[in-house]
Amino acid sequence: MREEQKQSSLKRLFRKRWVFPAIYLSSAALIVAGALWFQLGKEENTGRDNVAKNGTAQQENPAVPVNETVETIAMPVLDPNAVQVKTPFYDDNASEAEQEAALVFYDHTYHPNQGVDLVRQDGKTFDVTASLSGTVTKAEKDPILGYVVEINHEQGVTTVYQSLADVKVEAGDTVKQGEVIGKAGQSEFNKEAGIHVHFEIRKDGRAVNPIDYVDKPLTALTDKAEDNAGSDRAATSKEKELMPSDETAPTDENPANEQAPADDHSTAPSDNNQDENNDASSYKTPDASIGMARA
């Protein structure tokens, strides 16, 4: 009796319209869920295999940032528009007038200026800032140059600040670009400049014109140094090509300038000729920088 009631209940249930769609939807959901689970499991296993294979290579070749910021060389003052160049950089390729303007007279001698001397238009003192971020390697007072600060930067670049009235940093300090390191002052070396800061940029120990690199990236100094090195190598190679070979050099057996004696009674040069030769060999050319400084 009970079995007949159960069969009758099932028949009534299957006669309802929503039963078969519900069964189809449930079956479809189970199939889709199973497929997704299988796919995710496969991808996870593949990822683990890739990590196992490439983990060592990734550790040996760590990622290198490609968008690392390169600082732009700045004037060593808070407001570049408030200062002007009093004494320019001495350039070997400049005109005679420009070279004369870049000479500093001290101790009865003219010295080529290895940097630029900056002054305010009103002649007052001003804050001196770091042109680039770096490490202070020198911060001391010099009796002739005033307070001197030197800062080392990347790629063999050094900036120098002289004629400071005081300093706010010490050797070993790390400074950021634009940080105040002291105040402009006076120096015995260049009294004519008044209150100023003497600013130098050196690449691998060689002074360059700071004005040529202000507002340019630090890499501009490296590119310039590579160009100069290439030019020097080319010039050296050219000189070697122009040098005479050993085949054209005179030999002892047949000297190129050999001359037969006039007779057996040839005499040595006179004493007067010797004196003239000695005078010529002892002659020294005057200092070119002093000649250029003449009015």
Secondary structure, 3 states (H helix, E strand, C coil): CHHHHHHHHHHHHHCCCCHHHHHHHHHHHHHHHHHHHHHHHHHHHHHHHHHHHHHHHHHHCCCCCCCCCCCECCCCECCHHHEEEEECCCCCCCCHHHHHHCEEEECCEEEECCCEEEEECCCCCCEEECCCCEEEEEEEEECCCEEEEEEECHHHEEEEEEEEEEECCCCCCEECCCCEEEEEECCCCCHHHCCEEEEEEEECCEEECHHHCCCCECHHHHHHHHHHHHHHHHHHHHHHHHCCCHHHCCCCCCCCCCCCCCCCCCCCCCHHHHHHHHHHHCCCCCCHHHHHCCC
